[in-house]
Amino acid sequence: MSVAAGPGRPARRIRAEILIVLGLSLGQSAVYAVVNIIARLTADVPLGEQATALNPSRSDRPYLDLAYQLLSIGFALIPVALALYLLTEHGRRATDRIGLTFRPPGRTLAAGVGLAALIGVPGLALYLAGRALGITVEVQASALNSAWWTVPVLLLSALQNALLEEVVVAGYLVERLEQLGWRPVVVIAASALMRGAYHLYQGFGPFVGNVVMGVIFAEYYRRRRRTMPLVVAHALIDIVAFVGYAYLPDELLATLGLGSG
């Protein structure tokens, strides 16, 4: 399905808009990730012996740490609001346009759980393979200090990641590239490679895994015009990773190749 830019939306304006949205969000992350992987590959320590921490603690004072975490999550959602604002056209709400609704709830949740299972298990396998081959860094999925708010913040972080990535890379980017007249296979490849690029800082295993995830998610969106199942799936995957990492025994984490923080 391809929609021409039309006289009211010249292609150059759409291209500029895409660059601005990505430059304020995941495109910026992709550039930093590329620089980061170059730095890692040229470091004295082999890639497989390096580590990266997700959801790091930002202060040794718990309530300041909580404030920083909530501010980081809140401001990370600004590009989501921007993408939705830009996709609201001709009186049609962007949430309806890209299917960011729970209607129908049962089918939406079922699709999300199914996609999470489809992506989650192979994704862990690719991570473990990458660790075994020395091409993936040790990913510490949660480096937060243990506090009463740790789990709620990790849940919010998972939801923020899901909304940001699926609204911007699956919904917004696919819509805009189709308006430029790009062929479906190129649209899917662009969305998938963008998703993989901003995960490069974790190594090549996560890059490949996220490209595969990107192909599946972009094609699902292209066919169904629904981002909410993708958000549900992504949030579930991150919740299992973040909360599981924070509370699973160190021995089990070591068995899974995830380190012990």
Kinemage of the C-alpha trace (Angstrom):
@kinemage 1
@onewidth
@group {chain A} dominant
@subgroup {mainchain}
@vectorlist {calphas} color= white
{ca met a 1} P 0.000 0.000 0.000
{ca ser a 2} L 1.621 3.259 -1.141
{ca val a 3} L 0.246 6.749 -0.802
{ca ala a 4} L 1.604 9.613 -2.892
{ca ala a 5} L 2.828 12.686 -1.083
{ca gly a 6} L 0.332 14.848 -2.968
{ca pro a 7} L 0.419 18.560 -3.780
{ca gly a 8} L -0.275 19.595 -0.169
{ca arg a 9} L 2.602 17.463 1.154
{ca pro a 10} L 5.629 17.854 -1.127
{ca ala a 11} L 8.160 15.062 -0.829
{ca arg a 12} L 10.934 17.372 0.334
{ca arg a 13} L 8.846 18.464 3.331
{ca ile a 14} L 8.089 14.861 4.249
{ca arg a 15} L 11.782 13.967 4.020
{ca ala a 16} L 12.700 16.959 6.178
{ca glu a 17} L 10.027 16.024 8.713
{ca ile a 18} L 11.328 12.437 8.911
{ca leu a 19} L 14.871 13.668 9.519
{ca ile a 20} L 13.692 16.021 12.264
{ca val a 21} L 11.606 13.377 14.060
{ca leu a 22} L 14.350 10.765 13.860
{ca gly a 23} L 17.019 13.324 14.757
{ca leu a 24} L 15.140 14.104 17.961
{ca ser a 25} L 14.623 10.443 18.844
{ca leu a 26} L 15.818 7.065 17.591
{ca gly a 27} L 17.874 8.367 14.680
{ca gln a 28} L 19.997 10.230 17.190
{ca ser a 29} L 20.298 7.018 19.235
{ca ala a 30} L 21.352 5.136 16.103
{ca val a 31} L 24.189 7.587 15.382
{ca tyr a 32} L 25.459 7.340 18.954
{ca ala a 33} L 25.181 3.531 18.801
{ca val a 34} L 27.289 3.391 15.627
{ca val a 35} L 29.982 5.554 17.239
{ca asn a 36} L 29.754 3.427 20.381
{ca ile a 37} L 30.278 0.130 18.549
{ca ile a 38} L 33.284 1.620 16.720
{ca ala a 39} L 34.718 2.682 20.076
{ca arg a 40} L 34.101 -0.789 21.478
{ca leu a 41} L 35.682 -2.561 18.500
{ca thr a 42} L 38.787 -0.384 18.694
{ca ala a 43} L 39.184 -0.711 22.468
{ca asp a 44} L 41.899 -2.872 24.054
{ca val a 45} L 39.255 -5.126 25.656
{ca pro a 46} L 37.571 -7.641 23.288
{ca leu a 47} L 33.913 -6.953 22.521
{ca gly a 48} L 32.750 -10.121 24.278
{ca glu a 49} L 34.401 -9.030 27.528
{ca gln a 50} L 32.689 -5.623 27.595
{ca ala a 51} L 29.384 -4.785 29.278
{ca thr a 52} L 26.606 -2.242 29.033
{ca ala a 53} L 23.913 -1.381 31.580
{ca leu a 54} L 20.303 -0.535 30.809
{ca asn a 55} L 18.210 1.486 33.262
{ca pro a 56} L 21.229 2.695 35.247
{ca ser a 57} L 20.932 4.350 38.625
{ca arg a 58} L 21.356 8.129 38.315
{ca ser a 59} L 21.949 9.047 41.959
{ca asp a 60} L 22.943 7.284 45.175
{ca arg a 61} L 20.077 9.147 46.886
{ca pro a 62} L 16.896 7.105 46.241
{ca tyr a 63} L 14.401 9.942 45.859
{ca leu a 64} L 16.698 11.916 43.557
{ca asp a 65} L 17.249 8.744 41.569
{ca leu a 66} L 13.459 8.299 41.303
{ca ala a 67} L 13.050 11.895 40.127
{ca tyr a 68} L 15.729 11.456 37.463
{ca gln a 69} L 14.201 8.164 36.276
{ca leu a 70} L 10.715 9.657 35.927
{ca leu a 71} L 12.042 12.754 34.138
{ca ser a 72} L 14.023 10.594 31.716
{ca ile a 73} L 10.975 8.448 30.933
{ca gly a 74} L 8.708 11.474 30.528
{ca phe a 75} L 10.982 13.425 28.201
{ca ala a 76} L 11.689 10.290 26.116
{ca leu a 77} L 7.991 10.229 25.244
{ca ile a 78} L 8.035 13.724 23.696
{ca pro a 79} L 8.978 12.330 20.236
{ca val a 80} L 5.973 9.997 20.518
{ca ala a 81} L 3.720 13.003 21.069
{ca leu a 82} L 5.392 14.795 18.153
{ca ala a 83} L 4.931 11.834 15.788
{ca leu a 84} L 1.270 11.497 16.777
{ca tyr a 85} L 0.740 15.230 16.325
{ca leu a 86} L 2.249 15.140 12.837
{ca leu a 87} L 0.224 12.084 11.840
{ca thr a 88} L -3.043 13.768 12.813
{ca glu a 89} L -4.327 14.930 9.432
{ca his a 90} L -7.681 15.770 7.856
{ca gly a 91} L -9.465 15.525 11.198
{ca arg a 92} L -8.417 11.908 11.756
{ca arg a 93} L -6.729 11.146 15.073
{ca ala a 94} L -3.267 9.620 14.786
{ca thr a 95} L -4.098 6.973 17.392
{ca asp a 96} L -6.843 5.693 15.095
{ca arg a 97} L -4.692 6.053 11.994
{ca ile a 98} L -1.882 3.841 13.321
{ca gly a 99} L -4.056 1.603 15.494
{ca leu a 100} L -2.723 2.767 18.851
{ca thr a 101} L -5.894 1.633 20.608
{ca phe a 102} L -6.989 -1.470 22.512
{ca arg a 103} L -9.993 -2.054 20.275
{ca pro a 104} L -10.753 -4.961 20.319
{ca pro a 105} L -8.993 -5.625 23.664
{ca gly a 106} L -8.987 -9.428 23.634
{ca arg a 107} L -7.604 -9.742 20.127
{ca thr a 108} L -5.084 -6.957 20.736
{ca leu a 109} L -3.693 -8.617 23.867
{ca ala a 110} L -3.628 -12.043 22.216
{ca ala a 111} L -1.716 -10.678 19.224
{ca gly a 112} L 0.727 -8.887 21.526
{ca val a 113} L 1.406 -11.993 23.603
{ca gly a 114} L 1.848 -14.064 20.451
{ca leu a 115} L 4.307 -11.600 18.959
{ca ala a 116} L 6.218 -11.427 22.257
{ca ala a 117} L 6.617 -15.216 22.260
{ca leu a 118} L 7.604 -15.214 18.584
{ca ile a 119} L 10.316 -12.610 19.149
{ca gly a 120} L 11.404 -13.153 22.768
{ca val a 121} L 12.703 -16.728 22.705
{ca pro a 122} L 14.684 -16.443 19.426
{ca gly a 123} L 15.955 -13.064 20.624
{ca leu a 124} L 17.436 -14.621 23.766
{ca ala a 125} L 18.935 -17.399 21.651
{ca leu a 126} L 20.617 -14.845 19.361
{ca tyr a 127} L 21.947 -12.975 22.400
{ca leu a 128} L 23.420 -16.183 23.851
{ca ala a 129} L 24.913 -17.121 20.474
{ca gly a 130} L 26.447 -13.655 20.203
{ca arg a 131} L 27.935 -13.978 23.687
{ca ala a 132} L 29.366 -17.388 22.817
{ca leu a 133} L 30.911 -15.983 19.612
{ca gly a 134} L 32.268 -12.912 21.395
{ca ile a 135} L 30.354 -10.444 19.198
{ca thr a 136} L 27.856 -9.289 21.839
{ca val a 137} L 28.575 -7.369 25.008
{ca glu a 138} L 27.222 -8.438 28.396
{ca val a 139} L 23.903 -6.631 28.768
{ca gln a 140} L 22.893 -5.794 32.327
{ca ala a 141} L 19.178 -5.185 31.845
{ca ser a 142} L 18.729 -3.283 35.104
{ca ala a 143} L 21.367 -1.458 37.117
{ca leu a 144} L 18.917 0.290 39.441
{ca asn a 145} L 19.449 0.253 43.172
{ca ser a 146} L 16.892 -1.842 45.016
{ca ala a 147} L 14.127 0.471 46.250
{ca trp a 148} L 10.370 0.369 46.752
{ca trp a 149} L 9.893 2.054 43.393
{ca thr a 150} L 12.273 -0.147 41.366
{ca val a 151} L 9.627 -2.399 39.809
{ca pro a 152} L 7.164 0.424 38.957
{ca val a 153} L 9.976 2.386 37.296
{ca leu a 154} L 11.124 -0.675 35.336
{ca leu a 155} L 7.530 -1.223 34.169
{ca leu a 156} L 7.285 2.411 33.084
{ca ser a 157} L 10.647 2.152 31.333
{ca ala a 158} L 9.473 -0.913 29.414
{ca leu a 159} L 6.276 0.886 28.369
{ca gln a 160} L 8.225 3.986 27.348
{ca asn a 161} L 10.591 1.930 25.171
{ca ala a 162} L 7.662 0.151 23.561
{ca leu a 163} L 5.730 3.332 22.786
{ca leu a 164} L 8.765 5.201 21.471
{ca glu a 165} L 10.007 2.449 19.192
{ca glu a 166} L 6.697 1.184 17.871
{ca val a 167} L 5.046 4.574 17.318
{ca val a 168} L 8.125 6.134 15.693
{ca val a 169} L 9.754 3.220 13.825
{ca ala a 170} L 6.780 0.980 13.062
{ca gly a 171} L 3.924 3.481 12.766
{ca tyr a 172} L 5.253 6.930 11.867
{ca leu a 173} L 8.211 5.858 9.719
{ca val a 174} L 6.259 3.303 7.694
{ca glu a 175} L 3.447 5.808 7.086
{ca arg a 176} L 5.783 8.547 5.920
{ca leu a 177} L 7.968 6.329 3.725
{ca glu a 178} L 4.849 5.020 2.011
{ca gln a 179} L 3.772 8.606 1.391
{ca leu a 180} L 7.093 9.090 -0.379
{ca gly a 181} L 6.170 6.186 -2.671
{ca trp a 182} L 8.784 3.740 -1.411
{ca arg a 183} L 8.208 0.082 -2.308
{ca pro a 184} L 7.011 -2.151 0.571
{ca val a 185} L 10.230 -4.185 0.737
{ca val a 186} L 12.309 -0.992 1.008
{ca val a 187} L 10.009 0.469 3.668
{ca ile a 188} L 10.301 -2.697 5.741
{ca ala a 189} L 14.088 -2.812 5.298
{ca ala a 190} L 14.460 0.847 6.330
{ca ser a 191} L 12.342 0.375 9.456
{ca ala a 192} L 14.156 -2.846 10.407
{ca leu a 193} L 17.649 -1.445 9.846
{ca met a 194} L 16.801 1.640 11.904
{ca arg a 195} L 15.643 -0.621 14.749
{ca gly a 196} L 18.827 -2.644 14.539
{ca ala a 197} L 21.069 0.417 14.297
{ca tyr a 198} L 20.117 1.966 17.624
{ca his a 199} L 20.803 -1.371 19.341
{ca leu a 200} L 24.327 -1.677 17.904
{ca tyr a 201} L 25.874 -0.495 21.182
{ca gln a 202} L 24.954 -3.957 22.556
{ca gly a 203} L 26.936 -5.748 19.848
{ca phe a 204} L 26.115 -7.616 16.660
{ca gly a 205} L 23.854 -10.300 18.150
{ca pro a 206} L 21.266 -7.745 19.343
{ca phe a 207} L 21.676 -5.860 16.055
{ca val a 208} L 20.695 -8.949 14.041
{ca gly a 209} L 17.942 -9.869 16.494
{ca asn a 210} L 16.409 -6.416 16.318
{ca val a 211} L 16.611 -6.298 12.526
{ca val a 212} L 14.650 -9.563 12.417
{ca met a 213} L 12.187 -8.141 14.948
{ca gly a 214} L 11.955 -5.008 12.821
{ca val a 215} L 11.096 -6.963 9.686
{ca ile a 216} L 8.319 -8.852 11.469
{ca phe a 217} L 6.908 -5.776 13.221
{ca ala a 218} L 7.060 -3.521 10.154
{ca glu a 219} L 5.348 -6.137 7.988
{ca tyr a 220} L 2.706 -6.697 10.683
{ca tyr a 221} L 2.024 -2.972 10.779
{ca arg a 222} L 1.989 -2.658 7.000
{ca arg a 223} L -0.645 -5.378 6.754
{ca arg a 224} L -2.742 -4.626 9.856
{ca arg a 225} L -2.214 -0.886 10.499
{ca arg a 226} L -2.077 -1.674 14.227
{ca thr a 227} L 0.703 -0.522 16.544
{ca met a 228} L -0.914 -1.461 19.863
{ca pro a 229} L -0.182 -5.209 19.526
{ca leu a 230} L 3.426 -4.247 18.792
{ca val a 231} L 3.523 -2.017 21.870
{ca val a 232} L 2.087 -4.847 24.003
{ca ala a 233} L 4.626 -7.347 22.636
{ca his a 234} L 7.585 -5.002 23.062
{ca ala a 235} L 6.528 -4.007 26.589
{ca leu a 236} L 6.155 -7.666 27.627
{ca ile a 237} L 9.618 -8.542 26.288
{ca asp a 238} L 11.207 -5.624 28.146
{ca ile a 239} L 9.270 -6.282 31.357
{ca val a 240} L 10.503 -9.877 31.437
{ca ala a 241} L 14.066 -8.702 30.758
{ca phe a 242} L 14.108 -5.743 33.173
{ca val a 243} L 12.198 -7.158 36.130
{ca gly a 244} L 13.602 -10.641 35.654
{ca tyr a 245} L 17.140 -9.291 35.637
{ca ala a 246} L 16.500 -7.232 38.763
{ca tyr a 247} L 15.133 -10.142 40.784
{ca leu a 248} L 16.392 -13.447 39.371
{ca pro a 249} L 19.221 -15.104 41.354
{ca asp a 250} L 22.743 -14.316 40.183
{ca glu a 251} L 23.376 -18.015 39.495
{ca leu a 252} L 20.461 -18.207 37.034
{ca leu a 253} L 21.498 -14.956 35.342
{ca ala a 254} L 25.010 -16.339 34.903
{ca thr a 255} L 23.560 -19.531 33.389
{ca leu a 256} L 21.617 -17.401 30.891
{ca gly a 257} L 24.769 -15.468 30.022
{ca leu a 258} L 23.406 -12.225 31.445
{ca gly a 259} L 25.958 -11.579 34.138
{ca ser a 260} L 24.996 -10.541 37.634
{ca gly a 261} L 25.201 -6.748 37.498
